């Protein structure tokens, strides 16, 4: 017992040292106006609010990947919550009944933690070590900034991207709620948010650099990285769920398909079902900045809503940036 207590104490002290080092690093970095927080900071070419940046630096120094880990890596507001639920349900389909499934009483955010938000928890390494294999975890960290242990192991990565015009609107709405509920900041005008997004200032942005990193990794090593688009999952959810299961090493048997397991997973994880569950209407999500409603993770779950919020000139400008940044790669939205 004494050795366990000593180990926990040492981990806490090491975490304090890492976070202290983070504060020193952040104080030297370029900064710009933030979305949900007052400022965002640029680190390794990408932008973060302080709590996420501390988590990125902590994860780079401390996260120990396992060969059978599975990661969901996304730019924010690319369908992360939905795909978390789908993958969690795929992974646990033999462990839980659909009528008493954890997703009925727990948010997908609680079922699948972000590694960069563990830095401020008590004993995060012990928490991660205690998760039975295969672990299913999430991150918004860009590919080139991932902890080396993820890149150098057998860890599999599923990356989901979305049309940047819809991402911008969803991210702006989400950030407005965080600004008011947690940080008590004045609203961020859409025009300012648009300009920030265009020059790359967003959580884990620039958007285009983030998605391009995972797209290229999927082309170089398709056995390790699966790249999906939100729009394609919406169009053919059945095929996408089967593809996810295959990549995760958990393909559906013909018997499961005949018994409607795929359909049950899709129904359980649908936007209408998840958004109307009590846990996602009145439950809360906590991080080091504070606590906010799970409802902020659910907006519309649709495609093409950007045309209702952006001017034709804004839409055209985003299309031109996307073509400039991604055109040569073959990645289209």
Buried (B, 14 or more C-beta within 10 A) or exposed (E): EEEEEEEBEEBEEEBEEBBEBBEEBBEEBEBEBBBBBEEBBBBBBBBBBBBBBBBBBBBBBBBEBBEEBBBBBBBBBBBBBBBBBBBBBBBBBEEBEBEEBBBBEBBBBBBBBBBBBBBBBEBBBEEBEEEEEBBBBBBBBBBBBBBEBBBEBEBBBBBBBBBBBBBBBBBBBBBBBBBBBBBEBEEBEBEEBBEBBBEBBBBBBBBBBBBBBBBBBBEEEEEBBBBBBBBBBBEEBEEBBBBBBEBBEBBBEEEBBEEEBBEBBBEBBBBEBBBEBEBBEEBEBEBBBEEBBBBBBBBEBEBEBBEEBBEEEBBEBBBEBBEEBBEEEEBEB
